[in-house]
């Protein structure tokens, strides 16, 4: 490529020979069929080299936009390159919503599903868990559709872009609902340890933000259904309700965040932490995340707390969320209700790498699964042991793409042939 292209964070410079953004599915099929190496690029919000390639880097953002609501089936079919924020209002006006959304409405739907991205909530699975069908262009240029209940469906959703380039996804819908959002500050760590389940189940979606300093959880974001009857007292478990809007990253203006203070609004404009029209999070950052089984959450918290001095100086903020189990082969929440420990880092790759080794050592007893789209140093053999369907997926990948058209260094490292 003549022009340098990077991911959203700027820590990855793509090495592709060409960058393409086809304007039709037929053009995409022809491109893939003649390519020796190709990878899909969503909105570039991955922090590792999962999307990189030495061949063709392909965006689906310019494919014809699809947004087809099937009221009878209770589903929506959308083009994979669509961002969540671009469909939110349309779904709400039609009386529907997605069950779960990530922190950012800026990311593409296909990219989020391919990497197991999620929001929070004890009853809320990953975004990919709502997928009912996926259509993609295979290595031969063929258009393939797989549906829930099919033999290989569970391996074709969180698929890391290794089976093909997703053109459309069909997702389950729920009736539209409103959310009220409150922020509480200053929960004692000792209280969290004693009431962890109570805290994480206190709302439809709960996020804990901590800089892993001192003995307090900095913020608790409670996103409650507007029709729920739970009160929002001035004090709760010793934490104090915020008297104004807050940003999870210290020092950042809160006007980039979704409305708080209990102001009701449609779920797609409350479940994400950030507004579509603003730069998400802090902008200059790196990210990592690890999933542990729900029953290990407190012990994992204690293990991280014990080594916090080794990683907290390099951290902007950490987030703790809960994720319901699913049956998708490579999902970080595969077959276990999970708690995810997220880390938003200062943009210092060397320090972050050292911090990750400390964190991964601390979480090793809990079989912590890293988020596929974020930074981790977990060795391939260890990663294979963390995912029960690792080998099954590798066989599916080989069968669907025997020439390795969609394989890149990232895929080859973690799924060696």
C-alpha positions as CSV (number, residue, x, y, z in Angstrom):
1,X,0.0,0.0,0.0
2,X,1.2,3.5,-0.7
3,X,-0.5,5.0,2.3
4,X,0.3,3.8,5.8
5,X,-2.8,2.2,7.4
6,X,-3.0,1.5,11.1
7,X,-5.5,0.2,13.5
8,X,-7.7,2.5,15.7
9,X,-5.1,2.7,18.5
10,X,-2.2,3.2,16.1
11,X,-0.1,0.5,17.6
12,X,-0.4,-1.8,14.6
13,X,0.7,-0.8,11.1
14,X,-0.8,-3.1,8.6
15,X,1.6,-4.8,6.1
16,X,-0.9,-5.5,3.3
17,X,0.1,-5.0,-0.3
18,X,-3.3,-3.6,-1.1
19,X,-6.3,-2.2,0.7
20,X,-9.7,-2.6,-0.9
21,X,-13.3,-1.6,-0.1
22,X,-15.5,-3.3,-2.6
23,X,-18.9,-1.8,-3.3
24,X,-20.7,-5.1,-4.1
25,X,-20.7,-8.6,-2.9
26,X,-19.8,-9.8,-6.4
27,X,-16.8,-7.6,-6.4
28,X,-15.8,-9.0,-3.0
29,X,-16.2,-12.6,-4.2
30,X,-14.0,-11.9,-7.2
31,X,-11.3,-10.2,-5.1
32,X,-11.2,-13.1,-2.6
33,X,-11.2,-15.8,-5.4
34,X,-8.1,-14.3,-7.0
35,X,-6.2,-13.4,-3.8
36,X,-3.4,-15.5,-2.3
37,X,-3.9,-13.9,1.1
38,X,-6.7,-11.8,2.4
39,X,-8.0,-10.6,5.8
40,X,-11.1,-8.6,6.7
41,X,-10.8,-5.3,8.4
42,X,-13.7,-4.0,10.4
43,X,-13.4,-0.6,12.2
44,X,-9.9,-1.4,13.3
45,X,-10.6,-1.6,17.0
46,X,-8.5,-4.7,17.6
47,X,-5.2,-4.0,19.4
48,X,-3.2,-6.9,18.1
49,X,-2.3,-8.2,14.6
50,X,-5.5,-10.3,14.2
51,X,-6.5,-8.3,11.1
52,X,-3.1,-8.0,9.5
53,X,-2.0,-9.6,6.2
54,X,0.8,-9.6,3.7
55,X,-1.8,-9.7,0.9
56,X,-5.2,-8.0,0.6
57,X,-6.8,-6.1,3.5
58,X,-10.5,-5.8,2.8
59,X,-13.1,-3.5,4.3
60,X,-16.8,-4.3,3.9
61,X,-17.9,-0.8,5.0
62,X,-18.8,0.2,1.4
63,X,-20.9,-2.9,0.6
64,X,-24.6,-2.2,0.1
65,X,-26.1,-1.5,3.4
66,X,-28.5,-4.2,4.6
67,X,-31.0,-3.7,7.5
68,X,-33.9,-6.1,7.2
69,X,-36.2,-6.6,10.2
70,X,-38.2,-9.8,10.2
71,X,-41.0,-9.2,12.7
72,X,-42.3,-12.8,12.4
73,X,-38.9,-14.3,13.2
74,X,-37.9,-11.6,15.7
75,X,-34.6,-11.0,13.9
76,X,-32.6,-8.4,12.0
77,X,-30.3,-9.1,9.1
78,X,-27.5,-6.5,8.8
79,X,-24.5,-6.0,6.6
80,X,-21.3,-7.0,8.5
81,X,-19.5,-3.7,8.1
82,X,-22.3,-1.7,9.8
83,X,-21.5,-0.1,13.1
84,X,-23.8,-0.7,16.1
85,X,-24.5,3.0,16.4
86,X,-25.8,3.1,12.9
87,X,-28.7,0.6,13.5
88,X,-29.6,1.5,17.1
89,X,-32.1,4.2,16.4
90,X,-33.7,2.3,13.5
91,X,-34.3,-0.8,15.7
92,X,-35.7,1.3,18.5
93,X,-38.1,3.1,16.3
94,X,-39.3,-0.2,15.0
95,X,-39.9,-1.4,18.6
96,X,-36.8,-3.7,18.9
97,X,-33.4,-3.8,20.5
98,X,-30.3,-6.0,20.7
99,X,-30.0,-7.8,24.1
100,X,-26.5,-6.5,24.7
101,X,-24.1,-3.9,23.4
102,X,-20.4,-3.2,24.0
103,X,-19.0,-0.1,25.5
104,X,-18.5,1.5,22.1
105,X,-21.2,1.9,19.4
106,X,-18.4,2.8,17.0
107,X,-17.4,-0.8,16.2
108,X,-18.5,-3.0,13.3
109,X,-21.0,-5.8,14.0
110,X,-19.0,-8.5,12.2
111,X,-15.8,-7.6,13.9
112,X,-17.4,-7.6,17.4
113,X,-19.0,-11.0,16.8
114,X,-15.8,-12.5,15.2
115,X,-13.8,-11.7,18.4
116,X,-16.4,-12.5,21.1
117,X,-16.9,-8.8,22.1
118,X,-19.5,-8.2,24.8
119,X,-21.2,-5.8,27.2
120,X,-22.1,-6.6,30.8
121,X,-24.9,-8.3,32.7
122,X,-25.4,-11.6,34.5
123,X,-28.0,-12.6,32.0
124,X,-26.4,-11.1,28.9
125,X,-24.2,-13.3,26.7
126,X,-21.7,-11.9,24.2
127,X,-23.0,-10.0,21.2
128,X,-22.2,-13.1,19.1
129,X,-24.6,-15.2,21.2
130,X,-27.5,-13.4,19.5
131,X,-26.3,-14.4,16.0
132,X,-28.8,-16.7,14.3
133,X,-27.2,-16.9,10.8
134,X,-24.0,-15.7,9.2
135,X,-23.2,-15.3,5.5
136,X,-19.6,-15.0,4.3
137,X,-17.4,-15.2,1.3
138,X,-15.3,-18.3,1.5
139,X,-11.7,-18.8,0.2
140,X,-13.0,-19.9,-3.2
141,X,-15.2,-16.8,-3.6
142,X,-18.4,-18.8,-2.8
143,X,-21.1,-17.2,-0.7
144,X,-21.8,-19.5,2.2
145,X,-24.6,-19.3,4.8
146,X,-24.7,-21.2,8.1
147,X,-27.5,-21.1,10.5
148,X,-28.0,-21.8,14.2
149,X,-28.5,-25.5,14.7
150,X,-26.2,-26.3,11.7
151,X,-23.3,-28.7,12.2
152,X,-20.6,-26.1,12.2
153,X,-22.6,-23.0,13.1
154,X,-21.1,-22.8,16.6
155,X,-17.6,-22.6,15.1
156,X,-18.6,-20.0,12.4
157,X,-19.5,-17.0,14.5
158,X,-16.6,-16.2,16.8
159,X,-14.3,-17.3,13.9
160,X,-11.6,-14.6,14.0
161,X,-12.0,-13.9,10.2
162,X,-10.4,-17.3,9.5
163,X,-13.3,-18.8,7.6
164,X,-14.2,-16.0,5.3
165,X,-15.3,-12.4,5.0
166,X,-18.7,-11.8,6.6
167,X,-21.2,-10.0,4.4
168,X,-24.3,-10.3,6.6
169,X,-25.4,-11.5,10.0
170,X,-28.9,-12.3,11.3
171,X,-29.3,-11.5,15.0
172,X,-32.1,-12.2,17.5
173,X,-34.0,-9.1,18.6
174,X,-35.8,-8.4,21.9
175,X,-38.6,-5.8,22.5
176,X,-37.3,-2.3,22.8
177,X,-36.6,-1.2,26.3
178,X,-35.4,1.9,28.1
179,X,-32.5,2.1,30.6
180,X,-31.7,4.4,33.5
181,X,-28.0,4.8,34.3
182,X,-26.5,5.8,37.6
183,X,-22.9,6.0,38.7
184,X,-21.8,5.3,42.3
185,X,-18.3,6.1,43.6
186,X,-16.0,4.8,46.3
187,X,-17.1,1.2,47.0
188,X,-14.7,-0.4,49.5
189,X,-12.7,-3.4,48.1
190,X,-13.6,-5.3,51.2
191,X,-17.3,-4.7,50.6
192,X,-17.0,-5.8,47.0
193,X,-15.3,-9.1,48.0
194,X,-18.2,-9.8,50.5
195,X,-21.0,-8.8,48.2
196,X,-19.6,-9.5,44.8
197,X,-22.7,-11.3,43.5
198,X,-25.0,-8.7,44.9
199,X,-23.1,-5.9,43.2
200,X,-22.8,-7.6,39.8
201,X,-26.5,-8.5,39.8
202,X,-27.7,-5.1,40.9
203,X,-28.8,-4.0,37.4
204,X,-29.4,-5.2,33.9
205,X,-25.8,-4.2,33.1
206,X,-23.1,-3.5,35.7
207,X,-19.6,-2.2,35.2
208,X,-17.0,-1.6,37.8
209,X,-14.1,0.8,37.1
210,X,-11.0,0.7,39.1
211,X,-7.4,2.1,38.7
212,X,-6.3,-0.8,41.0
213,X,-5.0,1.8,43.5
214,X,-5.9,2.2,47.1
215,X,-8.7,0.2,48.6
216,X,-11.7,1.6,46.7
217,X,-13.5,0.7,43.5
218,X,-13.6,4.1,41.8
219,X,-17.0,3.8,40.0
220,X,-19.9,1.4,39.6
221,X,-22.1,2.0,36.6
222,X,-25.6,0.6,37.1
223,X,-27.7,0.4,33.9
224,X,-31.2,-0.6,35.0
225,X,-34.2,-1.2,32.9
226,X,-36.5,1.9,33.3
227,X,-39.4,-0.4,34.2
228,X,-37.5,-1.9,37.1
229,X,-38.5,-0.9,40.6
230,X,-35.1,-0.9,42.3
231,X,-34.4,2.4,44.1
232,X,-31.2,4.5,43.5
233,X,-30.4,5.7,47.0
234,X,-27.8,8.4,47.7
235,X,-25.7,5.7,49.3
236,X,-25.5,2.0,48.4
237,X,-23.2,-0.5,50.1
238,X,-21.1,2.5,51.3
239,X,-20.7,3.9,47.8
240,X,-22.0,7.4,47.1
241,X,-24.2,8.2,44.1
242,X,-22.4,10.6,41.8
243,X,-23.8,14.2,41.8
244,X,-23.0,14.7,38.1
245,X,-22.0,12.9,34.9
246,X,-18.8,10.9,35.1
247,X,-16.2,9.5,32.6
248,X,-14.6,6.2,33.6
249,X,-11.1,7.5,32.7
250,X,-9.9,10.0,35.2
251,X,-9.5,13.5,33.8
252,X,-11.6,12.9,30.7
253,X,-14.7,15.0,30.0
254,X,-18.0,13.3,30.7
255,X,-19.8,14.8,27.6
256,X,-18.5,11.9,25.5
257,X,-20.4,9.4,27.8
258,X,-24.0,8.3,27.5
259,X,-26.5,10.1,29.8
260,X,-26.4,9.3,33.5
261,X,-28.2,10.6,36.6
262,X,-31.1,8.2,36.1
263,X,-32.3,9.9,32.9
264,X,-34.3,7.3,31.0
265,X,-33.6,6.6,27.4
266,X,-33.6,3.8,24.7
267,X,-31.2,1.0,25.6
268,X,-28.9,1.5,22.6
269,X,-28.2,5.0,23.9
270,X,-27.5,3.8,27.5
271,X,-25.9,0.4,27.3
272,X,-22.8,1.6,25.6
273,X,-20.6,3.8,27.8
274,X,-19.8,6.3,25.0
275,X,-21.7,8.3,22.4
276,X,-21.3,7.6,18.7
277,X,-20.5,11.2,17.9
278,X,-17.6,11.4,20.3
279,X,-14.1,9.8,20.4
280,X,-14.5,6.7,22.6
281,X,-12.7,6.1,25.8
282,X,-9.5,8.1,26.0
283,X,-8.3,7.7,22.4
284,X,-4.5,7.1,23.0
285,X,-4.6,3.7,24.7
286,X,-4.0,0.0,24.5
287,X,-6.4,-2.7,25.8
288,X,-6.4,-6.2,27.2
289,X,-9.1,-8.4,28.8
290,X,-9.3,-11.8,30.5
291,X,-12.3,-14.0,31.2
292,X,-12.5,-16.2,34.3
293,X,-15.3,-18.5,35.5
294,X,-17.9,-16.6,37.6
295,X,-17.2,-18.9,40.6
296,X,-13.5,-17.8,40.5
297,X,-14.2,-14.1,40.2
298,X,-13.4,-13.1,43.7
299,X,-10.3,-15.3,43.9
300,X,-9.1,-13.8,40.6
301,X,-9.7,-10.3,41.9
302,X,-7.6,-11.1,45.0
303,X,-4.8,-12.4,42.8
304,X,-4.8,-9.3,40.7
305,X,-5.0,-7.1,43.8
306,X,-1.9,-8.8,45.2
307,X,0.2,-7.9,42.1
308,X,-1.4,-4.5,41.3
309,X,1.8,-2.5,42.1
310,X,3.4,-4.2,39.0
311,X,0.7,-3.1,36.6
312,X,-1.3,-0.1,38.0
313,X,1.3,2.5,37.1
314,X,0.8,1.7,33.4
315,X,-3.0,1.7,33.6
316,X,-5.6,4.3,32.6
317,X,-8.4,2.4,34.1
318,X,-9.6,-1.2,34.6
319,X,-13.2,-2.5,34.1
320,X,-14.9,-5.6,35.6
321,X,-18.0,-7.0,33.8
322,X,-20.1,-10.2,33.9
323,X,-20.9,-12.3,30.8
324,X,-23.3,-15.1,30.5
325,X,-22.2,-18.5,29.1
326,X,-22.7,-19.4,25.4
327,X,-22.0,-22.4,23.2
328,X,-19.8,-20.7,20.5
329,X,-16.5,-22.7,20.2
330,X,-14.0,-19.9,20.4
331,X,-16.0,-17.5,22.7
332,X,-14.1,-16.5,25.8
333,X,-17.4,-17.3,27.6
334,X,-17.8,-20.7,26.1
335,X,-19.8,-23.0,28.5
336,X,-19.1,-20.9,31.6
337,X,-20.7,-17.8,33.1
338,X,-17.8,-15.4,33.3
339,X,-16.4,-12.3,34.8
340,X,-14.1,-10.3,32.5
341,X,-11.2,-8.2,33.8
342,X,-10.5,-5.4,31.3
343,X,-7.4,-3.2,31.3
344,X,-7.1,0.1,29.4
345,X,-3.4,0.9,29.2
346,X,-1.3,3.9,28.6
347,X,0.2,3.7,25.1
348,X,3.5,2.2,26.1
349,X,3.8,-1.2,24.5
350,X,7.0,-2.3,26.3
351,X,5.6,-1.6,29.8
352,X,2.2,-3.2,28.8
353,X,3.9,-6.4,27.7
354,X,5.7,-6.7,31.0
355,X,2.4,-5.9,32.9
356,X,0.5,-8.6,30.9
357,X,3.0,-11.3,31.9
358,X,2.4,-10.4,35.6
359,X,-1.4,-10.4,35.1
360,X,-1.4,-13.7,33.2
361,X,0.8,-15.4,35.8
362,X,-1.6,-14.2,38.5
363,X,-4.7,-15.4,36.6
364,X,-3.2,-18.7,35.4
365,X,-4.8,-20.8,38.2
366,X,-8.2,-19.6,36.9
367,X,-7.8,-20.7,33.3
368,X,-8.2,-17.1,32.2
369,X,-9.1,-16.8,28.5
370,X,-7.9,-13.6,26.7
371,X,-10.1,-11.5,24.5
372,X,-9.1,-12.4,20.9
373,X,-9.0,-8.8,19.7
374,X,-6.9,-7.3,22.5
375,X,-3.3,-7.6,23.7
376,X,-2.1,-10.8,25.4
377,X,1.0,-12.8,25.7
378,X,-0.5,-16.2,26.4
379,X,1.5,-18.9,24.6
380,X,-0.3,-20.9,21.9
381,X,-0.1,-24.2,23.8
382,X,-1.6,-22.6,26.8
383,X,-4.3,-21.0,24.7
384,X,-5.2,-24.3,23.2
385,X,-5.8,-25.8,26.6
386,X,-8.1,-22.9,27.5
387,X,-10.5,-23.5,24.6
388,X,-12.0,-27.0,24.6
389,X,-13.0,-26.6,20.9
390,X,-9.6,-25.3,19.8
391,X,-8.7,-28.4,17.7
392,X,-12.3,-28.7,16.4
393,X,-12.1,-25.2,15.1
394,X,-8.7,-25.8,13.6
395,X,-10.1,-28.7,11.6
396,X,-13.0,-26.6,10.4
397,X,-10.7,-23.9,9.3
398,X,-8.5,-26.3,7.4
399,X,-11.6,-27.8,5.7
400,X,-13.1,-24.5,4.7
401,X,-9.8,-22.9,3.7
402,X,-7.2,-25.6,2.8
403,X,-4.9,-23.2,1.0
404,X,-4.8,-20.9,4.0
405,X,-6.1,-17.8,2.1
406,X,-7.4,-16.3,5.4
407,X,-4.4,-17.4,7.5
408,X,-2.1,-14.7,8.7
409,X,0.7,-14.8,11.3
410,X,-1.7,-14.3,14.2
411,X,-3.9,-17.3,13.1
412,X,-0.9,-19.5,12.2
413,X,0.6,-18.8,15.6
414,X,-2.4,-19.7,17.6
415,X,-3.7,-22.5,15.3
416,X,-0.6,-24.1,13.9
417,X,-1.2,-26.6,11.2
